Structures are given as C-alpha cells and as structure tokens.
C-alpha cells in the first residue's frame, strides 16, 4: 500500500507528464480564471502607445482582455490608412514579449462617422506608417502582415506592462489560494500547453521549447520550461504582493483624513504617474529624497500652469486685448490712425514676450539647412518675431529646413519645413505646432476651442475646401472659421 508521500509523488509526476508530454486533460482546471475585459482608458492608451512604437500611429486599441493566469493582454488595434480605410492588428502582450500581426478587417465592424471623430481625437503620436498597407513594421523592416512579428520587451516596456496589469487589478486564483509554488508551476505549464502560449515563450538564450528540444532533447527542454515558468510565477507572486501593498497604502491614505497625505498622493500620481504601479508613495519618497522635498511645490506649479493655459484663461486674456484694440480702431475715422493703433498693438505684443536679444539668441541656436539659403533671412526674421511675441523658447525645435513644397512641422525630428512659398505667416503657423509640442496644455486648449466652435462631425478638408491637394486623411471640424483649415485635426494635436 502506498504511503501518502508516495501518492503525492506519483500524482506530481503524472501532472508533470501531462504538462510536458502529449496527453491533454479533457476538463478545464477550475483553479484558472477566465480572461477579463479591460476598459480602463489609461491601460488602453498605454498599450496603444507601446504598440504604436512598433507599427506606426494607431487610432485605438479595443476588445482588450487580460488573462490573469498568464498575465497576457490580448486585443485588437486599428490603424487608419485613409479616412475610409483601416487595417487591423491582433496582438498579445506579456511583460516579457509582444507579438502582433494583421487580421482580416472584415472581421471587425466598420466605424461610423461619430466613432471616427472620437477615434481621431483619441489618436496617439506614433511613428509614421512606413510600410505599404497589408504589411507590418517588424524589427525596423517591412514584412507580410499575415506573419507574426514578435520581440522581447525592453525593461522599460516590461515595467509599463506590469504596471498596467496591476492597474487592471485582477488576481490569479492560483496565487490567491496559497498553493505551493511547485504545484503552481505544474499548473501553469499545463495551461501554457493548453492555450498554445508555450509556442512563443522564450525559455533561455532567446530559444523556444521546440528549439531546445531539437538541439538538446526533450529532457533539456522540459528543464528549461520548468525553470522559466518558476521565474514567471515568482515574479507574479512578487508583483501581486507589491500591488496589494500599494492598494493598502492608498486605502489608508483615503481613510486617514489627512489632507496633506491626500494632496501628496495626488501630486505623486500627477508628476510620477508612470511609477504608481511599481512602488508605494512611502518607498518612492525614501528612494527619491530630493524629488520628495519639492513634490508639493512642483504640484502647485502644475496646477498654476493648468489655470494659466486653460482655454478659459487664454480666451479671456485674448478677448480682453482684442476688445481694447477694437474699441480704439472703431473710434478712428482714418485708415492712417487705425494703422497707428495696429502698429502700437504689435509693439505691445513684442514688448510683453521675450526680449529682442533673447529671441535673437534663440534663433542663432537653431540650425538652418543649406536648402533654405535663399529664404534664410525671411525665416530668421519671422522666427525672431515669433519668439518675441509668444515668449516661448520651443525646446522641441532644433532646425529649420526645406524638404517638400508643402510646409510642415515634426515633433519627433524637431524641425520645421518652411515649404516652397516662404511667407512669415507660414512660418508662424508651423512654429505654432512646436508651441503645442513644447506645451501640451496649449494643445489641449486649442482642441477644446475647436470643439467648442464645431458645428458638425469631422469631414475631409478636400471636400470642405474643394482643394484636391489635401490628402484623404486630412480632416477638420466645420464651423464659420475664417478658413476651414482652422478646424483641422492633427491626430493628438489641433
């Protein structure tokens, strides 16, 4: 008769054979939780941003789920090619690895105009689409969209994904029920084989289970699988312990009645929100004493800037200045006297912003490409006046160049393309984009202003203006603007 210890050993060996051999259990293990739907907007934005860095700018992530047993996000993402056409990605993300490929667009329901309007506003700035439709960016190259593209995540990517798993806050039953780690490892291997996860897990030296089995045999592959799975389980246990500690701290602060502690937590979330899922406030303060000293003062400054650059504040200041000017202009009968007031108003703007010397120094810090040699004087003068009027130094701006006939601005490259028909107003417009790049609050206020004026849903600029040179994906919100282009939507900018 077998002893209890022998029985346990036999059951353990049977479970391991099932996990690593060809046997397949017929019934589901009730200790595994079902994937849960993820609708948290912060999680959707972060995962969309991570995937956009791989494939180019994405409109949205949707149908996202999280498997708490394997800590795997699974979802779909939409990438707009033109106003009327999209391609869709299917993807999985674990802290260790991201895999994606194109899926049949017919399998996803079509976008209505109202949804398209919302999606454009939700878009994040990713790298521009570099591959033809039907292909995907993979490791800096283009490949067929029908093939999987997978890569190991960087430590920074892993930290973000782990943080988002904690934000979702779903715990795995196998970690919550107090099971010993050996049993958890065996259960996890069974689950990975059942779901096919084992096919793409990298176990050691960038090799999968099959790679190791072919090179060194099944025993070596089984050992590598067990070691890698144990490490995953240990990380998950530690991650959930940390998540519980963070949650407990936040609940204690909420119940403490201390306004100071609550404000401090709000400041931490606002200024260091990317770390909220990876550390407690107390540990962060301990590890960052210098930053902790200025946490509340920096938060107050953020709130002050929020007020200063809010739509209400900007609009009120602008309305006050223009109202004063309009009253002076209406009181003057002659065009000569009205021009005097206009010149005085312009000088007032110049005097209120950056000094002439400071603006000239900022201009001299810029690089001027040889391609604009003939227009360099006009460009320099316009840039200097822009710096003086706005008082903005534009840290996002590095150089001025001419690359295409149509003027443009780029945040990632830090440049302004002045275009073929160089006019001061064109340069002002493109530099205005760098104001938004350098100060997102102004970009937010600009979007809100366009929204407040909009009289309808998003439309193509080519249809609104009758100008066929506008691309299909150049869209705007209609209103009685001086020019329909004023209502243009620039992805995450206005």
GIVEN-V218605 format. One record per residue. N is the residue number from 0. RES is the residue in one small letter. OMEGA is omega in whole degrees, -180 to 180 (999 if undefined). BURIAL is I if it has 16 or more other C-alpha atoms within 10 Angstrom, else O. D_FIRST is the distance of its C-alpha to the first C-alpha in Angstrom with 2 decimals. Layout:
N:RES:OMEGA:BURIAL:D_FIRST
N:RES:OMEGA:BURIAL:D_FIRST
This chain:
0:x:-178:O:0.00
1:x:174:O:3.82
2:x:179:O:6.54
3:x:179:O:9.57
4:x:179:O:11.51
5:x:178:O:9.58
6:x:-179:O:9.72
7:x:-180:O:13.31
8:x:179:O:14.07
9:x:179:O:13.11
10:x:179:O:15.15
11:x:-179:O:17.83
12:x:177:O:18.16
13:x:180:O:18.40
14:x:-179:I:21.04
15:x:177:I:22.89
16:x:178:O:23.00
17:x:-177:I:24.43
18:x:-172:I:26.86
19:x:-180:I:28.14
20:x:-176:O:27.79
21:x:-180:O:29.41
22:x:179:O:27.01
23:x:176:O:28.59
24:x:-178:O:27.01
25:x:-177:O:28.88
26:x:179:O:29.04
27:x:176:O:30.61
28:x:-176:O:28.72
29:x:-179:O:30.22
30:x:179:O:30.09
31:x:-180:I:33.01
32:x:176:I:36.51
33:x:175:O:39.20
34:x:-179:I:42.21
35:x:178:O:45.06
36:x:-179:I:48.77
37:x:180:I:50.89
38:x:179:O:54.45
39:x:-174:O:55.28
40:x:178:O:58.61
41:x:179:O:58.04
42:x:-180:I:54.84
43:x:-179:I:56.65
44:x:-178:I:59.56
45:x:-180:I:57.53
46:x:176:I:55.45
47:x:179:I:58.65
48:x:179:I:60.35
49:x:-179:I:57.55
50:x:178:I:57.56
51:x:178:I:61.38
52:x:-179:O:61.45
53:x:-168:I:59.73
54:x:-173:I:61.42
55:x:-173:I:64.67
56:x:179:I:65.80
57:x:178:I:63.67
58:x:-175:I:64.88
59:x:167:I:61.63
60:x:-177:I:57.84
61:x:-177:I:56.37
62:x:-177:O:53.28
63:x:175:I:51.34
64:x:175:I:47.69
65:x:174:I:45.17
66:x:-176:I:41.47
67:x:-180:I:39.94
68:x:-177:I:36.64
69:x:-177:I:38.42
70:x:-177:I:41.63
71:x:168:I:43.61
72:x:176:I:47.02
73:x:-178:I:47.97
74:x:179:I:51.45
75:x:-180:I:54.79
76:x:-179:I:58.12
77:x:177:I:61.68
78:x:180:I:64.37
79:x:176:I:67.94
80:x:170:I:70.03
81:x:180:O:73.06
82:x:-176:I:73.79
83:x:-175:O:72.65
84:x:178:O:69.83
85:x:165:I:66.45
86:x:-170:I:63.50
87:x:179:I:59.96
88:x:163:I:57.01
89:x:-177:I:53.30
90:x:169:I:51.46
91:x:177:I:48.25
92:x:166:I:48.24
93:x:176:I:45.49
94:x:-176:I:46.37
95:x:-166:I:45.79
96:x:175:I:47.39
97:x:179:I:49.98
98:x:179:I:50.19
99:x:172:I:52.97
100:x:178:I:54.89
101:x:175:I:57.49
102:x:-177:I:56.56
103:x:-178:O:58.71
104:x:-180:O:61.32
105:x:-179:O:61.59
106:x:-179:O:58.09
107:x:-177:O:59.37
108:x:-175:O:61.90
109:x:178:O:65.43
110:x:169:O:67.02
111:x:-178:O:69.83
112:x:-178:O:72.86
113:x:179:O:71.88
114:x:178:O:68.39
115:x:178:I:70.01
116:x:-180:I:72.28
117:x:-177:O:69.37
118:x:180:I:67.38
119:x:180:I:70.30
120:x:-176:I:70.60
121:x:-172:O:66.87
122:x:177:I:67.09
123:x:-179:I:66.23
124:x:175:I:68.08
125:x:177:I:66.07
126:x:-180:O:67.31
127:x:179:O:69.66
128:x:-176:I:68.33
129:x:-178:O:68.89
130:x:178:I:67.33
131:x:176:O:68.73
132:x:-177:O:67.17
133:x:175:I:64.12
134:x:178:I:63.16
135:x:172:I:61.31
136:x:-179:I:61.76
137:x:179:I:58.88
138:x:179:O:59.07
139:x:178:O:62.86
140:x:176:O:63.30
141:x:176:O:63.57
142:x:180:I:61.08
143:x:-179:I:60.43
144:x:-180:I:59.12
145:x:-179:O:56.58
146:x:175:O:54.63
147:x:169:O:52.24
148:x:-179:I:53.59
149:x:178:I:51.08
150:x:175:I:51.44
151:x:-180:I:49.74
152:x:175:I:51.12
153:x:177:O:53.16
154:x:180:O:52.13
155:x:178:O:54.83
156:x:180:I:53.59
157:x:-180:I:49.99
158:x:180:I:51.18
159:x:-179:I:53.09
160:x:177:I:50.23
161:x:178:I:47.79
162:x:180:I:50.50
163:x:175:I:50.88
164:x:179:I:47.14
165:x:177:I:47.47
166:x:177:O:50.62
167:x:171:I:48.75
168:x:179:O:46.32
169:x:-179:I:43.24
170:x:177:I:39.93
171:x:179:I:36.71
172:x:-177:O:34.02
173:x:175:I:31.41
174:x:-175:I:33.53
175:x:-173:O:34.29
176:x:175:O:30.86
177:x:180:O:29.80
178:x:177:O:27.04
179:x:-171:O:26.14
180:x:179:O:28.17
181:x:179:O:25.43
182:x:179:O:24.33
183:x:178:I:28.01
184:x:180:I:28.68
185:x:179:I:26.07
186:x:-179:I:27.47
187:x:179:I:30.95
188:x:176:I:30.38
189:x:-178:I:29.11
190:x:-180:I:32.22
191:x:177:I:34.55
192:x:-177:I:33.49
193:x:-176:O:33.82
194:x:-178:O:37.30
195:x:-180:O:38.56
196:x:-177:O:39.15
197:x:-176:I:37.49
198:x:-177:O:40.43
199:x:177:I:42.91
200:x:175:I:40.99
201:x:-171:I:42.31
202:x:177:I:39.48
203:x:178:O:41.46
204:x:178:O:44.97
205:x:-177:O:45.97
206:x:177:O:43.51
207:x:178:I:41.20
208:x:-179:I:37.69
209:x:178:O:39.27
210:x:-178:O:41.81
211:x:180:I:39.21
212:x:-179:I:37.03
213:x:-177:O:40.14
214:x:-169:O:41.26
215:x:179:O:38.11
216:x:-175:O:35.23
217:x:-178:I:32.41
218:x:179:O:30.40
219:x:179:O:33.52
220:x:179:I:34.17
221:x:179:I:30.66
222:x:179:O:31.09
223:x:179:I:34.56
224:x:-179:I:33.42
225:x:-180:I:30.71
226:x:-179:O:33.27
227:x:-180:I:36.02
228:x:178:I:33.90
229:x:179:I:32.78
230:x:177:O:36.48
231:x:-179:I:37.38
232:x:-179:I:34.83
233:x:178:O:36.06
234:x:-180:O:39.63
235:x:178:I:38.89
236:x:-180:I:37.28
237:x:-180:O:40.35
238:x:-179:I:42.65
239:x:175:I:41.33
240:x:179:O:41.51
241:x:180:I:45.08
242:x:179:I:45.88
243:x:179:O:44.74
244:x:179:O:46.82
245:x:180:I:49.83
246:x:180:I:49.46
247:x:180:O:49.19
248:x:-179:O:52.30
249:x:178:I:54.28
250:x:179:O:53.38
251:x:179:O:54.42
252:x:180:I:57.72
253:x:-177:O:58.37
254:x:-173:O:57.86
255:x:-176:O:59.67
256:x:-179:O:63.17
257:x:179:O:64.39
258:x:-180:O:66.80
259:x:-179:O:66.82
260:x:180:I:63.06
261:x:179:I:63.18
262:x:180:I:66.10
263:x:179:I:64.36
264:x:176:I:61.31
265:x:179:O:63.66
266:x:179:I:65.44
267:x:-180:I:62.22
268:x:-178:I:61.17
269:x:-172:O:64.65
270:x:-177:O:65.25
271:x:-176:O:61.77
272:x:180:O:59.91
273:x:-179:I:58.12
274:x:-174:I:56.12
275:x:179:I:55.25
276:x:-175:I:51.76
277:x:180:I:51.02
278:x:171:I:52.20
279:x:177:I:53.06
280:x:-179:I:56.72
281:x:180:O:56.24
282:x:179:O:54.62
283:x:179:I:57.28
284:x:180:I:60.04
285:x:-176:O:58.50
286:x:-179:O:58.24
287:x:-173:O:61.65
288:x:-178:O:63.97
289:x:177:O:67.21
290:x:-179:O:66.35
291:x:-180:I:65.12
292:x:-175:O:68.52
293:x:-174:O:70.31
294:x:-176:I:67.75
295:x:-180:I:69.73
296:x:178:O:73.10
297:x:178:O:71.91
298:x:178:I:70.52
299:x:178:O:73.87
300:x:177:O:75.61
301:x:-180:O:73.36
302:x:178:O:74.27
303:x:178:O:77.93
304:x:175:O:77.82
305:x:-180:O:76.10
306:x:-176:O:79.09
307:x:-175:O:81.64
308:x:175:I:80.42
309:x:179:I:79.48
310:x:-178:I:81.27
311:x:-178:O:83.19
312:x:-180:O:84.43
313:x:-179:I:85.37
314:x:-179:O:87.07
315:x:179:O:88.97
316:x:179:O:90.26
317:x:-179:O:91.27
318:x:180:O:92.91
319:x:-178:O:94.89
320:x:-177:O:96.22
321:x:178:O:97.15
322:x:178:O:98.75
323:x:180:O:101.01
324:x:-179:I:101.96
325:x:180:O:102.62
326:x:178:O:104.93
327:x:-179:O:106.94
328:x:-178:I:107.19
329:x:-179:O:108.34
330:x:-177:O:111.09
331:x:-179:O:112.64
332:x:-173:O:115.08
333:x:178:O:115.30
334:x:-179:O:112.77
335:x:-179:O:113.82
336:x:178:O:112.91
337:x:178:I:109.58
338:x:176:O:108.72
339:x:178:O:109.57
340:x:179:I:106.97
341:x:179:I:104.40
342:x:179:O:105.07
343:x:179:O:104.82
344:x:178:I:101.49
345:x:180:O:100.17
346:x:177:O:101.34
347:x:177:O:99.65
348:x:180:I:96.33
349:x:-178:I:96.85
350:x:-176:O:97.73
351:x:-176:O:94.75
352:x:-180:I:92.09
353:x:178:I:91.73
354:x:-179:I:94.82
355:x:-180:I:96.64
356:x:180:O:95.83
357:x:179:O:92.12
358:x:179:I:91.99
359:x:178:I:93.82
360:x:180:O:91.39
361:x:177:I:88.43
362:x:-179:I:90.17
363:x:177:O:90.76
364:x:-179:O:87.05
365:x:173:O:86.29
366:x:178:O:86.22
367:x:-175:I:88.74
368:x:177:O:87.93
369:x:-178:O:90.78
370:x:180:O:90.40
371:x:-176:I:92.15
372:x:-177:O:94.99
373:x:-179:O:97.66
374:x:-173:I:96.16
375:x:-179:I:95.06
376:x:178:O:97.93
377:x:-178:O:97.35
378:x:-180:I:93.61
379:x:-179:I:94.11
380:x:-179:O:96.63
381:x:180:I:94.45
382:x:-180:I:91.38
383:x:179:I:93.40
384:x:179:I:94.76
385:x:179:I:91.30
386:x:-180:I:89.90
387:x:-176:I:92.89
388:x:-174:I:92.66
389:x:-175:I:88.90
390:x:-178:I:88.34
391:x:-180:I:85.05
392:x:175:I:84.25
393:x:179:I:81.61
394:x:180:O:79.04
395:x:-174:I:77.43
396:x:-179:I:80.63
397:x:-175:I:81.05
398:x:176:I:83.59
399:x:-175:I:86.12
400:x:172:I:86.34
401:x:-178:I:87.48
402:x:178:I:84.93
403:x:-180:O:85.78
404:x:-178:O:88.78
405:x:-178:O:86.95
406:x:-179:I:86.35
407:x:177:I:82.83
408:x:-178:I:80.72
409:x:-180:O:77.26
410:x:-176:I:75.05
411:x:180:O:72.52
412:x:178:O:75.29
413:x:-177:I:77.59
414:x:168:I:80.70
415:x:173:I:83.48
416:x:-172:I:84.96
417:x:178:I:88.58
418:x:-175:I:89.15
419:x:-174:O:92.30
420:x:-171:O:94.57
421:x:175:I:94.42
422:x:178:O:95.67
423:x:-177:I:95.10
424:x:176:O:93.57
425:x:179:I:91.01
426:x:177:I:90.03
427:x:-178:I:89.84
428:x:-177:I:87.49
429:x:175:I:85.10
430:x:176:I:85.18
431:x:176:I:84.33
432:x:179:I:80.95
433:x:170:I:80.31
434:x:179:I:81.17
435:x:177:I:78.24
436:x:-175:I:76.02
437:x:-179:I:76.90
438:x:-177:I:76.85
439:x:179:O:74.30
440:x:179:I:75.81
441:x:175:I:79.01
442:x:178:I:77.09
443:x:-180:I:75.36
444:x:179:I:78.75
445:x:177:I:80.23
446:x:-179:I:77.49
447:x:-180:I:78.00
448:x:178:I:81.75
449:x:179:I:81.40
450:x:-177:I:78.98
451:x:-179:O:81.47
452:x:-172:O:84.24
453:x:180:I:82.37
454:x:-179:O:83.76
455:x:-178:O:81.25
456:x:-177:O:78.13
457:x:178:I:77.72
458:x:176:I:80.02
459:x:180:I:80.74
460:x:180:I:83.64
461:x:179:I:85.17
462:x:-177:O:85.57
463:x:-173:O:86.83
464:x:-174:O:89.43
465:x:180:O:90.23
466:x:-173:O:89.56
467:x:-177:O:87.54
468:x:175:O:86.68
469:x:179:O:84.01
470:x:-178:O:80.53
471:x:-177:I:78.44
472:x:174:I:76.01
473:x:-173:I:78.87
474:x:-179:I:78.90
475:x:173:I:80.57
476:x:-176:I:80.89
477:x:172:I:84.27
478:x:179:I:86.86
479:x:177:O:90.57
480:x:177:O:90.07
481:x:176:O:93.02
482:x:-180:O:90.95
483:x:-179:I:87.75
484:x:179:I:86.22
485:x:-178:O:86.07
486:x:-177:I:83.20
487:x:178:I:81.16
488:x:-177:I:77.43
489:x:-180:I:76.01
490:x:179:I:72.24
491:x:177:O:71.34
492:x:175:I:75.03
493:x:999:I:78.20
